[in-house]
Amino acid sequence: MASLVSDRPPVARRETSRPAIESLMAPIVGGLLVMLLLLGLIGTAIRDPRPHDIPVGVVGPAPAVQQITGAFGAKAPGTFAFTTYDSEDAARAALDARDVDGVLVLGAGAPSLLVAGAAGDGISAAIAGAFSAVFAAQGAQLTVVVTHPFGSGDAHGLILFFLVLATLIATLVATILLFVRGQTLGVAAWVGVLAGWSIVSGLAGVGAAAWIVGGYDLTAAIAMMGPFQHSGIRSLEFT
């Protein structure tokens, strides 16, 4: 009758079982580390969200500009980062280039506020709400003009958010498949596959999103590319 007790010494059994235990514990420990890292990075950033250093351009007479910037500096320090421009055209150009997220125009007539809708609902609402409240307290009516809105089919930019999310998940799946199916490939092949995936996923993702919403306005994005805007990139606009 065969013995039910293993003939291997206890030390040998422990050494044999150690790799199996490490293989089982590795995904648990790795998952916990990633979870805690993400919670630490994201949780600390959103536990007390407040607007700060929102770039806003100001155009107008020096006394009026000093009055409005001084009022915000005293009542809401650090909320806005003001930049003074000599003309409305210069301020609009800064808004187009995303140097600022809003432009306050002061002058002889009624004050007006230009906000970039594509900067996000949160930023646009924060700028418009804060300045409207200040001028309302002074008995003045502030005209708010929204420039660079999102596409008509994606009024709040949610499809762009899910485009980023879908790209992250798809990239994770593609990387896992490459790891499983391409273990015999060399480093050059891995780099080539990842580079190819980056190009294909970028074109396919943006193309699909633009088709869903009926097109995105890429004028400002092309303007920000500087000298590259004359290299035929305008033909890539989705309409």
C-alpha positions as CSV (number, residue, x, y, z in Angstrom):
1,M,0.0,0.0,0.0
2,A,1.5,3.3,-1.1
3,S,2.3,5.8,1.6
4,L,0.0,8.8,1.9
5,V,2.8,10.9,3.2
6,S,5.0,12.7,0.8
7,D,8.6,11.4,0.7
8,R,9.9,14.9,0.1
9,P,11.4,16.6,3.0
10,P,9.5,19.7,4.4
11,V,12.1,22.1,3.1
12,A,11.7,20.8,-0.4
13,R,7.9,21.0,-0.2
14,R,8.2,24.6,1.0
15,E,10.6,25.6,-1.9
16,T,8.3,24.0,-4.4
17,S,5.1,25.7,-3.2
18,R,6.8,29.2,-2.9
19,P,6.6,30.0,-6.6
20,A,2.9,29.0,-6.7
21,I,2.1,31.2,-3.7
22,E,4.0,34.1,-5.3
23,S,2.1,33.6,-8.6
24,L,-1.2,33.8,-6.7
25,M,-0.2,36.8,-4.6
26,A,1.4,38.9,-7.3
27,P,-1.9,40.0,-9.0
28,I,-3.5,40.7,-5.6
29,V,-0.6,42.8,-4.4
30,G,-0.2,44.5,-7.7
31,G,-3.9,45.3,-7.9
32,L,-3.9,46.8,-4.4
33,L,-0.9,48.9,-5.1
34,V,-2.5,50.3,-8.3
35,M,-5.8,50.9,-6.5
36,L,-4.2,52.8,-3.6
37,L,-2.0,54.8,-6.0
38,L,-5.0,55.9,-8.0
39,L,-7.0,56.7,-4.9
40,G,-4.1,58.7,-3.5
41,L,-3.7,60.7,-6.8
42,I,-7.3,61.3,-7.6
43,G,-8.9,61.4,-4.2
44,T,-6.5,64.0,-2.8
45,A,-7.2,66.2,-5.9
46,I,-11.0,66.1,-5.8
47,R,-11.7,66.0,-2.1
48,D,-12.0,69.8,-1.9
49,P,-12.3,71.0,-5.5
50,R,-12.0,74.8,-6.0
51,P,-11.3,76.8,-9.0
52,H,-7.8,78.3,-9.0
53,D,-5.6,80.3,-11.4
54,I,-8.2,80.3,-14.2
55,P,-6.6,82.4,-16.9
56,V,-8.7,85.4,-17.9
57,G,-7.8,88.2,-20.2
58,V,-8.9,91.8,-19.5
59,V,-9.3,94.6,-22.0
60,G,-10.2,98.2,-21.1
61,P,-9.1,101.4,-19.4
62,A,-6.4,101.0,-16.8
63,P,-8.5,102.2,-13.9
64,A,-11.4,99.9,-14.7
65,V,-9.0,97.0,-15.2
66,Q,-7.3,97.7,-11.9
67,Q,-10.7,97.9,-10.1
68,I,-12.0,94.6,-11.3
69,T,-8.7,92.7,-10.8
70,G,-8.2,94.2,-7.4
71,A,-11.8,93.3,-6.3
72,F,-11.2,89.6,-7.2
73,G,-7.8,89.7,-5.6
74,A,-9.3,90.8,-2.4
75,K,-12.5,88.7,-2.3
76,A,-11.4,85.6,-4.2
77,P,-7.6,85.4,-4.1
78,G,-6.1,82.8,-6.4
79,T,-9.3,82.1,-8.3
80,F,-8.3,83.9,-11.5
81,A,-5.0,84.7,-13.1
82,F,-5.5,87.9,-15.0
83,T,-3.6,89.1,-18.1
84,T,-4.1,92.6,-19.6
85,Y,-4.3,93.1,-23.3
86,D,-4.1,96.3,-25.3
87,S,-6.9,95.5,-27.7
88,E,-9.9,93.2,-27.9
89,D,-8.4,91.5,-31.0
90,A,-5.3,90.6,-29.1
91,A,-7.4,89.2,-26.3
92,R,-9.6,87.2,-28.8
93,A,-6.4,85.8,-30.3
94,A,-5.3,84.7,-26.9
95,L,-8.7,83.0,-26.3
96,D,-8.4,81.3,-29.7
97,A,-5.0,80.0,-28.7
98,R,-6.2,78.8,-25.3
99,D,-3.8,81.1,-23.5
100,V,-6.9,82.3,-21.6
101,D,-10.3,80.7,-21.0
102,G,-12.2,83.9,-20.9
103,V,-11.9,87.6,-21.9
104,L,-13.5,90.5,-20.1
105,V,-14.0,93.6,-22.2
106,L,-14.5,96.9,-20.4
107,G,-15.1,100.2,-22.1
108,A,-17.5,103.0,-22.6
109,G,-20.4,100.6,-23.4
110,A,-21.8,97.7,-21.4
111,P,-19.2,95.2,-20.2
112,S,-19.0,91.9,-22.1
113,L,-17.4,88.5,-21.3
114,L,-16.2,86.0,-23.8
115,V,-15.8,82.4,-22.7
116,A,-14.6,79.4,-24.6
117,G,-17.4,76.8,-24.4
118,A,-15.0,74.0,-25.4
119,A,-12.9,74.7,-22.3
120,G,-15.5,72.8,-20.4
121,D,-18.8,73.5,-18.7
122,G,-17.2,73.9,-15.3
123,I,-14.7,76.5,-16.3
124,S,-17.1,78.5,-18.4
125,A,-19.8,78.4,-15.7
126,A,-17.3,79.5,-13.0
127,I,-16.0,82.4,-15.1
128,A,-19.5,83.6,-16.2
129,G,-21.0,83.1,-12.7
130,A,-18.3,85.0,-10.8
131,F,-18.1,88.0,-13.2
132,S,-21.9,88.2,-13.6
133,A,-22.3,88.3,-9.8
134,V,-19.8,91.1,-9.4
135,F,-21.4,93.3,-12.1
136,A,-24.9,92.5,-10.8
137,A,-23.8,93.7,-7.4
138,Q,-22.8,97.0,-9.1
139,G,-26.1,97.2,-10.9
140,A,-24.6,96.5,-14.3
141,Q,-25.6,93.9,-16.9
142,L,-22.8,91.7,-18.1
143,T,-23.2,90.2,-21.6
144,V,-21.8,86.7,-21.9
145,V,-20.8,85.5,-25.3
146,V,-19.8,81.8,-25.8
147,T,-17.1,81.2,-28.5
148,H,-15.7,77.9,-29.7
149,P,-18.6,75.7,-28.5
150,F,-18.6,72.0,-28.7
151,G,-20.1,70.3,-31.7
152,S,-23.8,70.5,-32.0
153,G,-24.1,66.8,-31.5
154,D,-22.0,66.9,-28.4
155,A,-23.0,70.1,-26.6
156,H,-21.1,69.2,-23.4
157,G,-18.1,67.3,-24.7
158,L,-19.2,64.0,-23.2
159,I,-18.4,62.0,-26.3
160,L,-14.9,63.3,-26.1
161,F,-14.7,62.1,-22.5
162,F,-15.8,58.6,-23.5
163,L,-13.5,58.7,-26.4
164,V,-10.6,59.0,-24.0
165,L,-12.0,56.4,-21.7
166,A,-12.6,54.0,-24.6
167,T,-9.1,54.6,-25.9
168,L,-7.6,53.8,-22.5
169,I,-9.6,50.5,-22.2
170,A,-8.9,49.5,-25.7
171,T,-5.1,50.2,-25.3
172,L,-5.1,48.0,-22.2
173,V,-6.8,45.2,-24.1
174,A,-4.4,45.6,-27.0
175,T,-1.4,45.6,-24.7
176,I,-2.6,42.4,-22.9
177,L,-3.1,40.6,-26.3
178,L,0.3,41.7,-27.4
179,F,1.8,40.4,-24.2
180,V,0.0,37.0,-24.5
181,R,0.4,36.5,-28.3
182,G,3.7,38.2,-28.9
183,Q,6.0,36.8,-26.3
184,T,8.4,35.5,-29.0
185,L,8.6,38.9,-30.7
186,G,11.6,41.2,-30.3
187,V,11.7,44.6,-28.8
188,A,11.6,46.3,-32.2
189,A,8.4,44.4,-33.1
190,W,6.8,45.4,-29.9
191,V,7.6,49.0,-30.5
192,G,6.3,48.8,-34.0
193,V,3.0,47.2,-32.9
194,L,2.4,49.8,-30.2
195,A,3.3,52.6,-32.6
196,G,0.9,51.2,-35.2
197,W,-1.8,50.9,-32.6
198,S,-1.3,54.5,-31.5
199,I,-1.8,55.8,-35.1
200,V,-4.7,53.5,-36.0
201,S,-6.6,54.0,-32.7
202,G,-6.1,57.8,-32.8
203,L,-7.5,58.1,-36.4
204,A,-10.3,55.6,-35.8
205,G,-11.4,57.0,-32.5
206,V,-11.4,60.7,-33.5
207,G,-13.0,59.8,-36.8
208,A,-15.8,57.8,-35.2
209,A,-16.4,60.5,-32.6
210,A,-16.6,63.2,-35.3
211,W,-19.0,61.0,-37.4
212,I,-21.3,60.5,-34.4
213,V,-21.5,64.3,-33.5
214,G,-21.5,65.5,-37.1
215,G,-18.1,67.1,-37.0
216,Y,-15.8,69.1,-34.6
217,D,-14.4,72.6,-35.2
218,L,-10.7,72.1,-35.4
219,T,-9.9,75.7,-36.3
220,A,-8.5,76.6,-32.9
221,A,-6.5,73.4,-32.7
222,I,-4.9,74.0,-36.1
223,A,-4.1,77.6,-35.1
224,M,-2.3,76.3,-32.0
225,M,-0.1,74.1,-34.2
226,G,1.7,77.2,-35.5
227,P,3.8,76.6,-38.7
228,F,2.4,73.1,-39.1
229,Q,-1.0,74.6,-40.1
230,H,0.3,75.3,-43.6
231,S,1.3,71.7,-44.3
232,G,-2.0,70.5,-45.5
233,I,-3.3,69.6,-42.1
234,R,-6.5,71.6,-42.7
235,S,-7.6,68.8,-45.0
236,L,-8.0,66.6,-41.9
237,E,-10.9,68.7,-40.5
238,F,-13.9,66.6,-39.8
239,T,-17.1,68.0,-41.1
